[in-house]
Amino acid sequence: AFVDWFIKTSRFRVVDQERKADAVWKGSVNSLTTSALSYQTSNLAAEERMTVVLDLRFVERESGKVIWADRAFTAYQDYKITDVMNTDGARKNAQTKLSVDGAERAYRAMLSGF
């Protein structure tokens, strides 16, 4: 999802090899958790929150100078559990939305520094 933001905007040009780049987007997942927000009468979760904490950096390739960084970028997505037999499906959909929305927020946060 992060690469999509670089591709769909014309501010940066994406290259196929790191050695051709002026700057490199680097990141890693610090944590990915889910927690219950509300419960059904049967004590099963009715709604959950998925939270991701990322270490994100935009770095000049040759010098290694950090252009922008957020070492604890946090995003979350709330979602309903409508079928207790298919919680994985609800979580997967939430994870997809979280990645798209989180990537947009991170990209815009990075650009706000320019």
C-alpha positions, 0 to 999 in steps of 0.5 A: 500500500505504501508503494501505491502512494508513491506510484499514484502521485507524481511527486516521486518517481519509483525505480526498479532497483535501489541503486537507481534511487535518490531516496529509499522508503524503509519500514518495519512492523513493531507490533500488530495487535487486536483488542476487543472493544465491545462484547455480545451477551455471550462474552464473545467480541462484537467489535474489535480494534486492530492496531499497528505500530510501524517504524518508518523512514525515508532515507537518502540512499547515498548519504544515509541521511534520514529525510523523514522518520516516525519510529512509532507510527500508529494506525488502527482500524475498528471492525465488527464481528458479525459471524463468530465462525468467520472472525478471520475474514473480518480481521483480514478485511480490517487489515486491508483497510488499515494498510491502505488508510495507514499508508495514506496517513504516513505518506501525507505525514511525510510530505507535510515535512517538505 
